[in-house]
Amino acid sequence: MRVSADLYQDIRAWMMANDPDCPEMIEWAENIQAPTKAEDLAGEIVWIILCAGRSAQSARTIEAKVWAAIRGGTPVVDAFGYRAKAGAIEAHWQNRASLFAQCREALDTADLARLVAWCGALSYVGDDTKWQLAKNIGADVCKPDIWLCRLAGFPDKPRRPERIRFPACMDLCRPLAEATGDRIATVDSVLWLACNKGVLVPSAEAVAFHPRAITARPILASEPSLFD
């Protein structure tokens, strides 16, 4: 086992005591609720689109600019220069009521495959981020991103297909959740955050925990409010 329950608990405790994002992230992951408003769902979709291909810290900076554009009625492309993604963000925002109805219908079936398929059908939501979106709107799953895949023992290249990566990442997180009482979403969040902040370092041979001063920018402290 590359991450034992004891190691996970050590990482969790250290991050709770030393990382400004960790307490809020764990509180969120343990209590994720399905969106109750179209605007909340649109916010999650926008966040997922912005996360792809960049750090969460960078995505937060762009997110604030995107919401300022939406609130101000100016083109999103003026805030986020990736024209196709900016167009998708505007379309999702404009169609938020119908997307919310579709999402609630998928959630009400309690069919994870249907929910994930709905997430993956959205423009610019991909094979990794469809799981992130499903997690962020209530499913107790992990996101098989590069960090979790490294923790599971996969090399970056060649990239394994999603049908291999996702089960392996769930097999990493599920026993830790069962051993500790955390949700799978919480285990995923803690491990991902520790990697993001540079204190958990996976390699092909092992997973190393290096408690040290955190220099990476906070993620949640700069989270914008949609209606500020």
C-alpha positions in Angstrom: 0.0 0.0 0.0 1.6 3.3 -1.1 -0.4 5.4 1.4 -1.2 3.6 4.6 -4.0 4.7 6.9 -1.3 5.7 9.5 0.5 7.9 6.9 -2.8 9.4 5.8 -3.7 10.3 9.3 -0.2 11.9 9.9 -0.6 13.9 6.7 -4.2 15.0 7.6 -3.2 16.1 11.2 -0.1 18.0 10.0 -2.0 19.8 7.2 -4.8 20.7 9.6 -2.3 22.3 11.9 -0.1 23.9 9.3 -1.9 24.7 6.1 -4.5 27.6 6.0 -6.6 25.8 3.4 -6.9 22.4 5.0 -9.5 23.0 7.8 -11.9 24.6 5.4 -11.3 22.1 2.7 -12.0 19.2 5.0 -15.1 20.8 6.4 -16.3 21.3 2.8 -15.5 17.8 1.7 -17.2 16.2 4.7 -20.3 18.1 4.1 -20.7 18.6 0.3 -24.2 19.2 -0.7 -25.9 19.1 -4.0 -26.5 22.6 -5.4 -29.9 24.1 -4.6 -29.7 27.0 -7.0 -28.8 27.3 -10.7 -26.2 29.9 -9.9 -24.4 27.6 -7.5 -24.2 24.9 -10.1 -23.0 27.4 -12.7 -20.3 28.4 -10.3 -19.1 24.8 -9.9 -19.0 24.3 -13.7 -17.1 27.5 -14.2 -14.6 26.5 -11.5 -14.1 23.1 -13.1 -13.4 24.6 -16.6 -10.9 27.0 -15.1 -9.1 24.3 -13.2 -8.2 22.2 -16.2 -4.5 22.5 -17.1 -3.5 25.0 -14.4 -2.9 25.1 -10.6 -5.9 25.8 -8.3 -4.1 29.0 -7.2 -4.0 30.3 -10.8 -7.6 29.2 -11.4 -8.7 31.3 -8.4 -7.1 34.4 -9.8 -8.8 33.9 -13.2 -12.1 33.0 -11.5 -12.3 36.4 -9.8 -11.8 38.1 -13.1 -14.4 35.9 -14.8 -17.1 36.6 -12.3 -16.3 40.3 -12.4 -16.9 40.2 -16.1 -20.2 38.3 -15.7 -21.5 40.6 -13.0 -20.5 43.6 -15.1 -22.0 42.3 -18.3 -18.7 42.4 -20.2 -17.4 39.5 -22.4 -15.8 36.8 -20.5 -13.0 36.6 -23.1 -11.8 40.0 -21.9 -11.1 38.4 -18.5 -10.0 35.0 -19.8 -8.3 34.9 -23.1 -9.0 31.3 -24.0 -11.8 32.2 -26.4 -13.5 28.8 -26.7 -13.5 28.2 -23.0 -14.7 31.8 -22.4 -17.6 31.1 -24.8 -18.4 27.9 -23.0 -18.5 29.7 -19.7 -20.9 32.3 -21.0 -23.1 29.6 -22.5 -23.2 27.6 -19.3 -24.1 30.8 -17.3 -26.8 31.8 -19.8 -28.3 28.2 -19.7 -27.9 27.7 -16.0 -31.6 27.2 -15.4 -31.9 24.3 -17.8 -28.6 22.9 -16.7 -29.8 23.0 -13.1 -32.9 21.1 -14.0 -30.9 18.4 -15.9 -28.4 18.1 -13.0 -31.2 17.7 -10.4 -32.8 15.0 -12.6 -29.5 13.1 -12.7 -28.9 13.6 -9.0 -32.4 12.4 -8.1 -31.8 9.1 -9.9 -28.9 8.3 -7.5 -27.2 6.8 -10.5 -23.5 7.7 -10.3 -22.9 6.7 -13.9 -25.7 8.9 -15.2 -24.5 11.9 -13.1 -20.9 11.5 -14.3 -22.0 11.1 -17.9 -24.0 14.3 -17.6 -21.0 16.1 -16.2 -18.8 14.8 -19.0 -21.2 16.0 -21.7 -20.7 19.6 -20.7 -18.5 21.7 -22.9 -14.9 21.7 -21.7 -15.5 19.3 -18.9 -13.1 16.3 -19.6 -12.3 12.8 -18.4 -10.7 14.0 -15.2 -12.8 17.0 -14.5 -16.1 15.3 -14.9 -15.3 13.4 -11.7 -14.2 16.6 -10.0 -17.5 18.2 -10.9 -19.5 15.1 -9.7 -17.5 15.3 -6.5 -18.2 19.0 -6.1 -21.9 18.5 -6.4 -22.3 15.7 -4.0 -20.9 12.3 -5.3 -18.5 10.6 -2.9 -15.7 10.1 -5.5 -12.2 11.2 -6.2 -10.7 13.0 -9.2 -8.2 10.9 -11.1 -5.9 13.8 -11.8 -2.1 13.8 -12.1 -1.4 14.0 -8.4 -3.7 11.1 -7.4 -2.4 9.1 -10.3 1.1 9.6 -9.1 0.1 8.6 -5.6 -1.5 5.4 -7.1 1.8 4.6 -8.8 1.1 5.6 -12.4 3.8 7.5 -14.4 2.8 10.7 -16.1 3.5 9.2 -19.5 2.1 7.3 -21.2 -1.2 8.5 -19.7 -3.4 5.6 -18.7 -7.0 5.7 -20.0 -9.7 6.9 -17.5 -11.2 3.4 -17.2 -7.9 2.4 -15.6 -7.0 5.5 -13.7 -10.3 6.1 -12.0 -10.7 2.7 -10.4 -7.0 2.7 -9.3 -7.5 6.1 -7.6 -10.7 4.9 -5.9 -8.8 1.9 -4.7 -6.2 4.2 -3.2 -8.8 6.4 -1.4 -11.5 4.0 -0.4 -9.5 1.9 2.1 -8.3 5.2 3.7 -11.8 6.4 4.0 -13.0 3.1 5.5 -10.1 3.1 8.0 -10.5 6.6 9.2 -14.2 7.5 8.8 -13.5 10.3 6.3 -15.5 10.4 3.1 -13.6 9.4 -0.1 -14.0 13.0 -1.2 -12.2 14.1 1.9 -9.3 11.7 1.5 -9.0 12.8 -2.1 -9.0 16.5 -1.0 -6.4 16.0 1.7 -4.0 14.0 -0.5 -4.4 16.4 -3.4 -3.8 19.5 -1.1 -0.7 18.0 0.4 0.7 17.4 -3.1 -0.3 20.9 -4.2 1.5 22.4 -1.2 4.6 20.3 -1.8 4.6 18.3 1.4 3.6 15.0 -0.2 5.9 13.8 -2.9 5.0 10.7 -4.9 7.6 8.9 -7.1 7.6 5.6 -8.9 9.3 4.0 -5.9 7.4 5.4 -3.0 5.3 8.3 -1.5 7.3 10.6 0.7 5.9 13.0 3.3 8.1 16.0 3.9 6.6 18.3 6.6 8.0 21.7 5.9 7.1 25.4 5.7 4.4 25.9 3.1 5.2 28.6 0.5 2.5 27.9 -2.0 -0.3 30.5 -2.1 -3.6 29.7 -0.3 -6.4 28.5 -2.5 -9.6 29.2 -0.5 -8.6 32.5 1.0 -9.0 34.2 -2.4 -12.2 32.5 -3.3 -14.5 35.1 -4.8 -18.2 35.5 -4.0 -20.4 35.4 -7.0 -22.6 38.3 -5.9 -20.1 40.6 -4.2 
